[in-house]
Amino acid sequence: MRIRREAARITPHASPIALLEPPPRSIARAPARTPRVAIVTLGCKLNQADSEAIARHLAHAGIDVIDRPAIADAYVINTCSVTHVADRKARHLVRVARRMAPHAPVVLTGCYVETAGERIGRELGADAALSNRDKPAIVALLAEMLPAALVAERVARPIALRTRAFIKVQEGCNDVCAFCIVPKTRGREASEPVARVVDEVLAREAEGVQEVVLTGTQLGAYGRDAGLTPADVIRAVLAETSVPRVRFSSLQPQDITPHLLALWDDPRLCRHFHLALQSGSDATLRRMRRRYTLDQYREAVARLRACVGDALAITTDVIVGFPGETDDEFEESLAFCRETGFAQMHVFPYSRREGTTASKMPGHVAPDVKRERMQRMLDVARAARTTFMSRFAGSVMPVLWERAVGEDGGTPIWDGLTDNYIRVTARSPRDLRNRITAARLITASDAGFDGEAL
């Protein structure tokens, strides 16, 4: 593919919204001695892990990774393709980056390239489009794009300290649910060796990271290809590292075994499980080709709550309007979500994806019916969130402070997360970044708690 040989620069996990902001007029776009690249990430935690790996490799190659897209010399856009909305965001970001910096290289990668094909790069005006498996080539590609005049001497660059690191332990999925395009974009299941995961956690620990998030396409499938289980990799991380927090949250009901839950006696494991539901109707689950029933889901939730206790947060994903979903099936799903009492629900309308079984199913739900069901399910989600949050008003919990998000009368306002995934903001003159301290949770909102750092 033909490449523009212009200046380039870097950003680890720039917000897609930030990328849409026009560059300040006062900032000159003249090349700096060290090139800068902005990496914009859409989608799942696995994509965030991929972007972190790209950022580290770029920094090792002597390229600055920045978080101000407006002054970047090049862009890496790491995309998602789980819905048509995700595809649209990816296209929009490429076009905005091209308008913002007409001569800067733009590299498109991720799942949208897998579903649309590498030709999509040319169509959108990107300089290169790389598949998920070709992500490791991004570093060499960008290094080749950079004019020699940009850097007098190529030396490793520092990486900005992050409070939470995403570490890929597994990729791919063999389940092939009827609605899901991910097996086509991420391939068959493959697990990282336990020793490699431990080494990665130790490296992040040495950088000062306070929490590692172990992530994958299908985390519960970890080790199937190597005669191991998820408990094996978690046990090794707990035994061989000292990182204060370990988050291993994205599982399915069939993954919640007594063998696994016994590990949660260790307080370093976060009290948060993202337990995929997709539908609260057994009939719909069968059409979706999910591998559990509602009774199995109830049993998994009961096990989790008995093991972890009252502070446990269970979050989930729910799809409304799946092909063939009747009014009665939707009412069943609504009732099951009310009954379960999730800490947070991510609600999606069914999105037709070519190449999936569901796209060819009969009984696609009319858009107006889907919208009405979405609203009702969102109402249940908000009520469940309010109930969950109300349990913690006035309590004191440890918070990992991530960043300052503003100030109040000259005092910084800090933003962070509890181990059970409650976002907290608090005012403090102290530098709290990358520290875990106690905080009192005072006033709840949709976003989290306004608290007091103790």
C-alpha positions in Angstrom: 0.0 0.0 0.0 1.3 3.5 -0.9 2.3 5.5 2.2 2.7 9.3 2.6 6.1 9.9 4.0 5.4 12.8 6.3 5.9 13.6 9.9 4.4 11.4 12.6 3.7 11.4 16.4 2.0 9.4 19.2 -0.9 9.2 21.8 -1.7 6.2 24.0 -5.4 6.2 24.6 -6.8 9.5 23.4 -10.5 10.0 23.8 -12.3 9.7 20.4 -14.1 12.9 21.5 -10.8 14.7 22.1 -9.8 13.8 18.5 -12.8 15.8 17.2 -11.6 19.0 18.8 -9.9 21.3 16.2 -6.2 22.1 16.9 -5.7 25.4 18.8 -4.6 28.2 16.4 -1.6 29.0 18.6 0.0 25.5 18.1 2.3 25.3 15.1 2.3 22.0 13.3 6.1 22.2 12.6 7.9 18.9 13.2 9.4 18.5 16.6 12.8 16.8 17.2 10.9 13.7 18.4 7.8 12.6 16.5 4.5 12.3 18.2 1.7 9.8 17.5 -1.8 9.7 18.9 -3.5 6.3 19.4 -7.3 6.5 19.5 -9.0 3.4 20.8 -12.6 2.3 20.2 -14.3 -0.7 21.8 -13.4 -3.3 24.3 -10.7 -3.8 26.9 -8.9 -6.2 24.6 -8.5 -3.3 22.2 -7.2 -1.1 25.0 -4.6 -3.8 25.8 -3.6 -3.9 22.1 -3.2 -0.1 22.1 -1.1 -0.1 25.3 1.2 -2.6 23.7 1.5 -0.5 20.5 2.2 2.6 22.7 5.0 0.8 24.6 6.6 -0.5 21.4 6.5 2.9 19.8 8.1 4.5 22.9 10.8 1.9 22.8 11.5 2.8 19.2 12.1 6.4 20.2 8.7 7.9 19.3 6.7 10.0 21.7 3.2 8.7 22.6 1.0 11.7 23.5 -2.5 12.3 24.6 -3.2 15.6 22.7 -4.4 14.5 19.2 -4.5 18.1 18.0 -0.7 18.3 17.9 0.0 14.8 16.7 2.1 14.1 13.7 0.5 10.7 13.0 -2.6 8.8 14.1 -3.3 5.1 14.9 -7.0 4.5 15.0 -7.7 1.1 16.7 -11.3 0.3 15.8 -14.2 -1.8 16.9 -16.9 -3.4 14.7 -19.3 -5.0 17.1 -22.2 -2.8 15.8 -22.9 -0.5 12.9 -22.5 2.4 15.3 -18.9 1.3 16.0 -18.2 1.1 12.3 -19.6 4.6 11.8 -17.4 6.0 14.6 -14.3 4.5 13.0 -15.1 6.0 9.6 -15.8 9.4 11.3 -12.5 9.4 13.2 -10.4 8.7 10.1 -12.1 11.5 8.2 -11.6 14.0 11.1 -8.0 13.0 11.5 -7.4 13.6 7.8 -9.1 17.0 7.9 -7.2 17.9 11.0 -3.8 17.0 9.6 -4.0 16.5 5.9 -0.3 15.4 5.5 0.0 13.3 8.7 0.0 9.5 8.3 -3.2 7.8 9.5 -3.0 4.0 10.2 -6.4 2.2 10.6 -6.4 -1.1 12.4 -8.7 -3.3 14.5 -11.9 -5.2 14.0 -13.4 -2.7 11.5 -10.6 -3.6 9.1 -11.4 -7.3 9.6 -15.1 -6.8 8.7 -14.7 -4.1 5.9 -11.4 -5.3 4.4 -8.2 -3.5 4.0 -9.6 -1.6 1.1 -11.5 0.5 3.6 -8.3 2.3 4.4 -8.0 3.7 0.9 -11.7 4.5 0.7 -11.5 6.6 3.9 -8.2 8.3 3.1 -6.0 6.4 5.6 -2.5 5.7 4.6 -2.6 2.0 5.7 -5.1 -0.5 7.1 -3.8 -3.4 9.1 -5.7 -6.4 10.5 -5.6 -7.4 14.1 -3.0 -10.0 13.5 -0.8 -7.3 11.8 -0.9 -4.9 14.7 2.7 -5.7 15.7 3.8 -4.3 12.3 2.4 -0.8 13.2 5.6 0.3 15.0 7.9 -0.5 12.0 5.4 1.0 9.6 5.3 4.3 11.5 9.0 4.4 12.0 9.4 4.0 8.2 7.0 6.9 7.7 9.0 9.3 9.8 11.5 11.6 8.0 15.0 11.1 9.3 15.2 14.9 10.1 12.6 14.5 12.8 14.9 12.7 15.2 18.6 13.3 15.6 19.1 10.1 17.6 16.5 7.4 18.1 16.4 6.6 21.8 13.7 5.0 23.9 11.1 7.4 25.1 9.4 7.4 28.5 5.8 6.2 28.8 3.5 8.3 30.9 2.7 6.4 34.2 -0.7 4.8 34.1 -2.6 3.7 37.1 -4.4 0.7 35.4 -2.9 -1.5 32.8 -4.8 -3.8 30.4 -3.0 -7.1 29.8 -4.2 -9.5 27.1 -4.2 -13.1 28.4 -6.4 -14.7 25.7 -7.7 -13.9 22.2 -10.4 -15.4 20.0 -13.7 -17.2 20.6 -14.9 -20.6 19.4 -18.5 -20.2 20.6 -20.0 -18.5 17.5 -23.1 -16.9 19.1 -25.7 -16.2 16.5 -25.4 -12.4 16.7 -21.7 -12.0 17.1 -19.1 -11.0 14.5 -16.2 -11.2 17.0 -15.1 -14.8 16.1 -14.5 -13.6 12.5 -12.6 -10.5 13.7 -10.5 -12.1 16.5 -10.2 -15.7 15.2 -10.0 -19.0 17.2 -9.2 -19.2 20.9 -5.6 -18.9 21.8 -4.2 -18.4 25.3 -1.0 -16.6 26.4 1.4 -18.8 28.4 1.1 -18.2 32.1 4.8 -17.3 32.4 4.3 -14.6 29.8 1.3 -13.1 31.6 3.2 -13.0 34.8 6.2 -11.3 33.2 3.9 -8.7 31.7 2.3 -8.0 35.1 5.8 -7.8 36.7 6.8 -5.2 34.0 3.8 -3.1 34.7 4.3 -3.4 38.4 7.9 -2.1 38.0 6.4 0.9 36.2 4.3 1.7 39.2 0.9 0.5 37.9 -1.5 -0.1 40.8 -4.1 -2.3 39.0 -3.8 -4.8 36.2 -6.9 -5.8 34.2 -6.5 -9.2 32.7 -8.5 -9.3 29.5 -9.4 -11.4 26.5 -12.1 -12.0 23.9 -13.5 -14.9 25.9 -11.8 -14.8 29.3 -13.5 -17.9 30.6 -11.9 -19.9 27.7 -8.4 -19.2 29.0 -6.3 -22.3 28.9 -8.7 -24.5 26.9 -6.0 -24.8 24.2 -3.3 -25.7 26.8 -5.0 -27.9 29.4 -5.3 -25.0 31.8 -8.1 -23.0 33.4 -8.6 -19.3 34.3 -7.8 -20.1 37.9 -4.3 -21.2 36.8 -3.3 -17.8 35.4 -5.0 -15.9 38.3 -3.2 -18.0 40.9 0.1 -17.4 39.2 -0.3 -13.7 39.1 -1.3 -13.6 42.8 1.6 -15.8 43.8 4.4 -14.2 41.7 3.5 -10.5 41.7 2.7 -7.8 44.2 0.5 -5.5 42.1 -2.2 -4.1 44.6 -5.2 -4.9 42.4 -6.0 -7.6 39.9 -9.2 -7.3 37.9 -10.6 -10.4 36.1 -14.1 -9.6 35.4 -15.5 -10.6 32.0 -17.0 -14.1 32.3 -20.0 -16.2 31.5 -22.2 -18.1 34.0 -20.6 -21.5 33.1 -17.2 -20.1 34.1 -18.2 -19.4 37.7 -17.0 -22.5 39.5 -16.1 -23.1 43.1 -12.5 -23.7 42.0 -12.4 -20.2 40.5 -14.2 -18.4 43.3 -12.0 -19.8 46.0 -9.3 -17.4 44.8 -11.4 -14.4 45.8 -10.3 -14.9 49.4 -7.4 -12.8 48.3 -8.4 -9.1 48.7 -6.2 -8.1 45.8 -8.9 -9.5 43.4 -11.4 -6.9 42.6 -15.0 -7.4 43.7 -16.5 -6.9 40.3 -17.7 -9.4 37.7 -19.0 -8.6 34.3 -21.3 -11.5 33.7 -22.7 -11.5 30.1 -26.5 -12.0 30.0 -27.6 -10.8 26.5 -31.3 -11.9 27.2 -33.4 -12.8 30.2 -35.5 -15.2 28.1 -34.5 -18.9 27.7 -36.2 -19.0 24.3 -34.1 -16.0 23.1 -30.9 -17.4 24.6 -31.4 -20.6 22.6 -31.8 -18.7 19.3 -28.7 -16.7 20.3 -26.8 -19.9 20.8 -25.7 -18.9 24.3 -24.4 -21.8 26.4 -26.4 -21.3 29.6 -30.0 -21.1 30.8 -31.6 -18.6 33.1 -31.4 -21.1 36.0 -27.7 -21.5 35.4 -27.3 -17.7 35.4 -29.2 -17.4 38.7 -27.0 -20.1 40.2 -23.9 -18.3 39.1 -25.1 -15.0 40.6 -26.0 -16.7 43.9 -22.5 -18.3 44.0 -20.8 -14.9 43.4 -22.8 -13.1 46.1 -22.3 -15.9 48.6 -18.5 -15.8 48.0 -17.8 -12.1 47.5 -20.3 -10.5 49.8 -22.5 -7.3 49.8 -19.9 -5.1 48.1 -19.9 -7.3 44.9 -20.8 -5.5 41.7 -22.2 -7.6 38.9 -22.4 -5.7 35.5 -23.8 -7.1 32.3 -24.7 -6.7 28.6 -28.3 -7.0 27.4 -29.5 -7.0 23.8 -33.1 -6.0 23.0 -34.9 -6.7 19.7 -33.1 -9.9 18.8 -34.7 -11.6 15.8 -37.8 -13.4 16.8 -38.1 -11.7 20.2 -41.8 -11.7 21.0 -43.5 -9.3 23.4 -43.7 -12.1 26.0 -40.0 -12.9 25.6 -39.1 -9.3 26.1 -41.2 -9.1 29.2 -39.4 -12.1 30.6 -36.1 -10.5 29.9 -37.2 -7.3 31.6 -38.4 -9.2 34.7 -35.2 -11.2 34.9 -33.1 -8.0 34.8 -35.2 -6.5 37.6 -34.9 -9.7 39.6 -31.1 -9.9 39.3 -30.4 -6.4 40.5 -27.3 -5.5 38.4 -24.8 -2.8 39.4 -24.8 -1.6 35.8 -26.3 -2.7 32.5 -25.0 -2.0 29.0 -28.1 -2.1 26.9 -27.9 -2.4 23.1 -30.5 -2.7 20.3 -29.8 -5.7 18.1 -27.5 -4.7 15.3 -27.7 -6.8 12.1 -24.2 -7.9 11.1 -23.6 -9.6 7.8 -21.8 -12.9 8.2 -23.6 -13.9 11.3 -26.4 -16.5 11.7 -28.8 -13.9 13.2 -28.6 -11.7 10.1 -30.5 -14.4 8.1 -33.0 -15.3 10.8 -36.7 -14.5 10.3 -38.6 -12.2 12.5 -36.4 -9.1 12.6 -38.0 -6.6 15.1 -39.3 -3.4 13.7 -37.2 -0.3 14.6 -40.0 1.5 16.5 -40.6 -1.6 18.6 -36.9 -1.9 19.2 -36.7 1.7 20.3 -39.6 1.3 22.8 -38.0 -1.8 24.3 -34.7 -0.1 24.5 -36.2 2.7 26.6 -38.0 0.3 28.9 -34.8 -1.8 29.5 -32.8 1.4 30.1 -35.4 2.4 32.7 -34.8 -0.9 34.5 -31.0 -0.4 34.2 -31.2 3.1 35.8 -33.4 1.8 38.6 -31.0 -1.1 39.3 -28.0 1.3 39.2 -29.7 3.7 41.7 -30.5 0.8 44.1 -26.9 -0.5 43.9 -25.3 2.9 44.5 -27.6 3.7 47.4 -26.1 0.8 49.4 -22.8 2.6 49.6 -23.8 6.1 50.6 -21.8 7.1 53.6 -19.4 4.1 53.4 -15.6 4.3 53.3 -13.9 2.4 50.5 -10.4 2.3 49.0 -10.1 4.3 45.7 -7.4 4.1 43.1 -7.1 7.8 42.0 -6.4 8.0 38.3 -6.2 11.7 37.4 -7.2 15.3 38.2 -10.3 16.2 36.2 -10.5 19.9 37.2 -10.3 22.1 40.2 -12.6 23.8 42.7 -11.3 27.1 44.1 -7.8 26.1 43.2 -8.1 22.7 44.8 -7.7 19.7 42.4 -10.7 17.4 41.8 -9.5 13.8 41.6 -11.2 11.0 39.8 -10.8 7.3 40.6 -12.3 3.8 41.0 -13.2 1.5 43.8 -12.3 -2.1 43.4 -16.1 -2.8 42.8 -16.1 -0.4 39.9 -17.7 2.7 41.4 -16.3 6.0 40.1 -15.5 8.5 42.7 -14.5 12.2 42.6 -13.1 14.1 45.5 -11.4 17.4 46.2 -7.9 17.3 47.7 -4.8 19.5 47.7 -2.7 16.4 47.9 -1.3 14.7 44.8 -3.5 11.6 44.7 -2.6 10.4 41.3 -1.8 6.6 41.2 -2.4 6.2 44.9 -4.9 4.0 46.6 -6.5 5.8 49.6 -9.6 5.5 51.7 -12.5 7.7 50.6 -16.0 8.4 52.0 -18.7 8.1 49.4 -21.1 10.9 50.0 -23.4 11.9 47.2 -24.4 9.5 44.4 -25.1 10.5 40.8 -25.5 8.7 37.5 -21.7 8.9 37.0 -20.7 7.7 40.5 -20.1 9.3 43.9 -18.9 12.7 45.0 -16.7 11.7 47.9 -14.1 12.8 50.4 -10.5 11.6 50.3 -9.5 10.5 53.8 
